[in-house]
């Protein structure tokens, strides 16, 4: 992949730009125990990368109609957001450096996150990262969340980029399957879920950090 071939880069958010998956997991575990449903917190990784609609569907599938899913999600969201407002958004090392690197090379970037727009915009405000992105596609804009490819197709459309020449940066199996299904080369930066052989087969590259992504791209773009 050369400089002329790369038309854009689309980033997942939680677990890629922000170290928020662990915050979300702590909220799920705490709230589920308080509500007397500890098994829900234990199943957190089943839900990584899904939007609210698909999370509700999965909660019913796993725990039945009697599980108070709307109350649970409302409490989890409030718990996580309170921590973010108090302590700030925990960013992954190398975020600003990578985004600046791409900006200096006039490579447009977008977000494709299963998180809703209101929370995503708030995190962009708190971190000051908003101006780096030409488009922000959130979970409430799609019918089906990751692993469905819809969100990545929308992100590429928003950039006016060919998916085959647009990199996706992801951390989760659901996100990787989503971007791969959209026809994009995927770089995985693992967070909470390590890749298995099946997942590895879907990747363009696996990097240990965003700094490694920047190093890789600096060679690819020469």
N, C-alpha and C positions, 0 to 999 in steps of 0.2 A: 504494500500500500504506500503510494508516494504522496507528496504534497498535493499534486493535482487531483488525486483520487479522493482525498478526504474532504467531504463536504460539510461535516458537522459532527458534534459529539453530544450525546444525550446521557444525562446522569440520573440515576436513582438518587434518592435523598437519604432516607433513614438507613444507616449502616454503611453508606458510601461517603457522603459529604459530612453527615452528622453522626456522632456516636450515640444515637438515640434509641437503637433497638434494645439496649440493656435498660434504659430508662423505662421504655414501654413494658418490657418484661417484668421489671420490679413492680410497676403499677398493676399489671395483670395478676401477679402472684398475690400482692397485698390485698387487692380488692376482692379477688375470688375467695381468699381465706376469710376475710371479714364477712362475706355473704354466705359462707358455708358451702362453697363449691370449689374446694382446692384443686380438683382435677382439671378445672378450666385453666388455671394458671400454669399447671404442669404441661398443658398442651399448647403453650404460646407459639412455639416454632411452627406449628401447623398453619398459623395465620399470617406469618410474615409475608409482606408483599401484596396482601389482599386489601381491597377497598371495603368501606363499611357495609355495603350491600352484600358482598360475598362473605364477609366475616359473619354477618347475621345468618346467612344461609348455612355456613359451616357450623356455627354454634348450635343451630337447631339439629343439624345432621348428627353431630357428636353427642349432644347433651339433652336433646328433646325440646319439645314446645314449651315445657314448663320452666325452662331456664329463663330468668328475667334478663334477657339479652340487652334490651334498651337501657335499663338501669345500670347494668354492668358496664356497658360501653361509655355511658355518660360519666360514671364515676372514674373509670380508667382515664378517660380523656382529661378530666379535671385534675386528677392526681398528677399526670405527666406534665400538663401545662403549668401547673403551680410550681413544679420543680424547675421548669425552664425559665419561667418569669423570675424566680428567686435566684437561680444560679447561672442563668444564661444557657445558650445552646452549646452543647459540647461538640466542637468540630473535630473532624479527623485531621491528623497531621498532614500538611501539604495541600490543603484545599485551596487557599488563596494563591499559592504558588502555581498550581496546575491551571487554575482558571485564568490567571494573569498570562501564563505561557500561551494558552490558546488564544486569548484576546489579542496578544501582541502579534500573533500569526494570522489574525483575521479569520479564525475558524469559529463559526457560530455555535453556540451551545444552547441546550434546552434541558428542562427538568421533566422527568416522567415519574411521578410519585403517586402511590396509592393513597397517601394522606390527602385530606380535603383542602380546598383552596384557602379557606380562612386561616387554618393553622399554618399552612405552607407560607402564605404571604407574611404572617406574623414572624415566622422564623427568618424569612428573608430580611425583614425589617431589623430584627434583633442582631443579625450577623452582618448586615450591609452587603450581602452577596447578590441581591436582586439585579443590579445593573449588569452583571456578567451574563445574564441569560436573555436570549432573544424570545424565548417562549417558555411558558410554564403550563404543563398539562397535569391536572390533578385527578384524584380518584373519583371525584364527584362529576367529572366530565365524561366518564365512560360507562357503558352498560355493564361490561364485564371487566374485572380487574385482572392483574397478572395472576396466572400465567397466560391468559388470553392476550394476543398481540395487539389488541386495539389501541392501547395507550401509546405504544411505541410507534405505531403507524400514524397516529395523530401528531406525535412529536415531530416525526420526519416531515409530515405535510406542513406543519407550522414553520419549519425551517426551510421549506422548499428544497429538501435534500432527498437524494436517492437512498433508500435504506441500505442498499448494498455498499454504499460509500459513506455510511454514517456509523460511527462507533457508539455502542452502548456500554456504559460503565455500571456494573451491577455487583451485588453481593449475595443475593438469595436465589435458590432454585427457581422459585416462581418468577422472579424478574428475569433470570437468564432464559428461561423457556419463552417468556413473553417477547423479549428482544429477538431471540433466535427465530421465533415464529414469524416475526415481522420482516425477516430477511436481513438482519443486521449482524455484523461481526461484533462479538461480545468480549469485553475484557472483564474478568471477575477479580474483584478485590475481596477475598473472603472476610466475613465478619463473625457471625455467630454459628453459621452452618458451613462446615467444610465441604468441598466438592467430592462427589463420588465419581467413579469411572464414567458412568452414563452422562453426568453433568460435564465432566472434562471434555467429552467428545463434542459438546456444543460450543466450546470456547474458541475464540481467536487467540487469546492469551490469558494466563493467570498471573497476577501481580500481587506481591505481598503488601503493597501500600500505594497511596496516590503518588508518592515520590517515585516509585518504580514505574508507574504509568507515565509520568512525565519523562523519565529517562527513555522508556521505550518509544514514546512518540517523538522525542528529539532525534532519535535515529531513523524512525520511519519517515520523518518529514524533511530529511536532508535531501 
